[in-house]
Amino acid sequence: MTAALRAMARLVNWRDLAEDRPSCGTGRALRSAGAEIVHFHSARSVDLHLTARAIRRFESDLRHSTAIRLQPGSHWVTVRLECETDIDLLMTLVSAALQAHQRHPAAGDAPLPRCNGHREATLTREGADDATTRPCAQ
């Protein structure tokens, strides 16, 4: 079972999340009552709707994580899932995302911010899919 499938199996049981079709049309998604939260795009790549405010708040820590990819101007972060530590990081960030969306819900008529799934090819070309660039401590 891939890390993404293990993460999905854990998150689908959270009472604040429900499985849904992703707005980008690729993969699987989980949403809260007010927003899409997680898009599972591949066996090792997950987009998390953390919100622009939360990204600014945690930006320094996010930039230091080898599991996180930030895209300028995006309200989403891409999390590379290669080991259990990455899944634990995702669980923590999903909790932060749920809190961010509860504290500052988007207006009902606001356009849905686009996930990073359409940028995955760019990340891959830059070496983000190369497991040898980011060994996980076991």
N, C-alpha and C positions, 0 to 999 in steps of 0.2 A: 504494500500500500504506500503510495507517495505521500510526501509531507503535506501537500495540499489536501489530499483526501482525508488524512488524519486531522488536519485543522478544521476542515468542513464538518467532519463527524462530531467534533467537539462543539463547534459554534452553532450548529443546527439545533442543539439542545438548549441553547440560551433562550429564556422566556421572552426577552426583548427583541429577538430576531426571528424572522420568518423567511423561508426560501422564496425566491421570486426570479422572474426573468430579468437579466441585466438590461439596462437601457441601451447599452452599446451593442447588444445582440450577440455577444460572444461569451461563452462559458456559463457559469452559474453565479447567482447573486444571493445575498442575504440583505434584508432591509429591516429597519425599525419602523415604528408607526409613522415617522415623519420623513425618512430619507433612506436612500440606498446607502449601505454601509460597506459591504465587501463584494468585490467581483473576483471570482476564481477564474483566471484566464488560461492557465496551463498547470501542468503537474508541479511546477516550481515557482509560479508567479501569481501574486495576489495584489489587487489594487484595493486600497482602503481609503474611504472618504473621511478623512480626518478633519476637514474644514481648513480654510485659510488661516483663521485665528489660531487654531490648535497647532498648525504647522509652524506659525511664527513663534508660538510659545515654546515649542519643543525643538525648534530648528537646529540649535547647536548640537543637541544629543542625537537627533536624527542624522545629521551630516556625518557624525562620527561612527555611525553603525554601518558595517559592511553589508548588512542585509537590506538596507533601505536605499531606494532610489527616489530622489526628489526631482520633479519636473517644474521648471520656472512657471509661475502663474497657475499651477494646478492646485485644486483643493484636495487632490488625491495623492497618496504616496504608494509606491510599489514596494512590496515586501518580497524578498527572495526567500523561499522556503527550501532549505536543504537539510535541516536537522531539527531535533527537538527544541533546541535553544531558539531557533527562528520561530517555531510555532508558539513558544512561550511569549516571545516578543510580540507576535501578532495578537495573541490573546490580550495582552496589556494594552496594545494600541487600539484594539476594537473597543475595549472598555472606555478608553479615553475618547474615542470617536462617539460612542453612544452618549457620554456625558456632554460632549461638545454640542451635539445636535439637540439634546434636551435643554441645555442652557440658552442656546441661540438658534432656535429653529428658523429654517429658511421660510421666506414668505411663500404662500401657496402659489403665487403667480411667477415666482422667480424661475428662470431657466435652470434646468438640472446641469450642474457642472460636469463636464465630460471626464470620464475616467482616463487612465493612462494606457489602457489596453491598445489603443491605436498607435501608441508610441513604442510598443514592445519590440518591433523590428529594429528601431534605433538603439534600444538598450542592448539587444542581442548583438548587433554589429560592434558595439563598444566593448563587448566581452562580458556582459552581465550574466550570460547563461553559462559561462565557463566555470564549472565547479572548482577547478583547480585554483582559481583566483581568490577563493574565500573558504579556507578549510574551517570546518566546525569542530570545536572542542568537544570531545565526548566524555 
